[in-house]
Amino acid sequence: ARNRGSTELGGENFSGNDWDRTDRQRKVIKALIDEFKGASFTSLLSAVQKVGPMVQTNFKSNEITSLLTSAFKIMKYPMYQFNVPIGEESDPNKLWFYNTYYPNGQKYDVVEINDWKKTRSKVANFVFNKVTDKKSKLTY
């Protein structure tokens, strides 16, 4: 999910831009949550114990166990997504644009927001208003 694109994985080619990569990451997280929704505490704890040694964190074991207990309640809530910057790349009304900078001769491609007022308004609307619509499972 983290790869930006490659033909290295089994010879399969997949999209390589950042938008596709973050979409794959969201799908992996959703699939994991869906998989663990029906799991027992023991199964969840076992998975964490297997993955735990591969993760660096400042959480203590008892804190992680406490979070696992809360996870069952949290995983029952519907998931909502909101992407910033807002608007598809091909949308002429999108609220962002690409820009390129060359500080010290090094090229940097940057996504810049061109309308912060509308962006803030849409984020606030999503967080404080739209999420109450449980049936639509909004995705922007």
N, C-alpha and C positions, 0 to 999 in steps of 0.2 A: 504493500500500500504506500510505502514511503518513496519508492523509486519514481523518478520523474519520467521514466519511459525507457524501454530497452527491448532488445531482441534476445537478451542473454538468458532469460528465464525460460528454459525449455524451447527456445527458438520462437516463442510466441511474441508478437509485436503488440504493444499497447500504447495508448496515447501518452505523450510525454510532457504536457505542459503542467504548470502549477495548479491550474483549476482542476484538471483531471486527477492529479495526485491527491489534492485535498478531498475530492469527491470519493476517491477510493478509501481514504482514511475514515471518512464519516461512515461509509458502508461497512467497513471492518468493525468499527466501534458499535454500530447498530446491530450487526450480526452477533457480536459477542454478548451484548446485552440481551438480545432475543434468546440466545442459547442458554444463558444463565438464569433467565426468568423462572424457568421450571426446575432449576437445580436445587438440591438440598444444601444446607449450610456446610455439611461435610464435603460435598463435591466442590463447592466454591472455595472452601478452605484448602482443599487438596490442590486445586488449580493455582491458588495464590502461592502455596508453598513450592510448587514446581517452577513458577515464573519468578518468584521473589528473588532468588539468587542472581537473576539476570537484570534486576532493576536496582538502581541506586536511588535512595531516598533518605530523608531525615526522619521519617516516621518510625516509631518503635513498633515491635511486634504486637503489643497489646493495643496500640492505636489502630493498626491495620485490622485486627480482629474486631474491634469496635465498629470500624467503618463497614466491615462485611455484614455485621448485624443490621446496620442501617440500609445497606444496599438492597435488601429484599423489599423494603418499603419504597425506596427511591425508584427501583426498576419498574414499579407498577404505574408510575406516572407516564403519560404520553410524551413522546419526544417531538420537539420542534426545532427547526433550523432557520437560521437567518444568516445570509452571507453579506459581508462587507468586503469590498466595494459592491454597490448595488447596481445591477443591470448586466445583461449579457454583453459580451465583447462586441457583438454585431449591432447592438441596440443604439441608435443615434441619440436616444434620451438617457443613456447610462450616466451615472453620477461620478464617473472617474475617467482617467485617460492614462496612457503610457507616456513616460518621459524618460529621456536618457541623459545622464550626466557623465562628464569625463574629468573628475577631480584627479589631479596628479597623473593624467594620461590613462587612468584606469576607467573602463566603461562600466557604468551601473545603470541597469534598467529599473525604473521605479514606477509603481502604480500610485497615481496622485488623485485625491478626491477633488473634484471641481465644484461641488456644491455641498459644503459642510452643513448648511442650514437644513436642506432637504434630507441629507443623510442622517443627521441627528433626529429629525422629526420621524423618519421612517423607523429608526431603531427604537425610539421611545414608543411609537405606536405599536410596534411588535411586542415589546416587553410589557407594556402597561395595559394594552387594550386587546390586541388580537389573540393572545395566548389563552384568553378566557373562552375562546371558541374551540372547545375540545374536539368537536367532530371533524373539523377541517384539517387538523394537523398541518398547519401552515408551513410552507416552504417558500422562501423568497429567493 
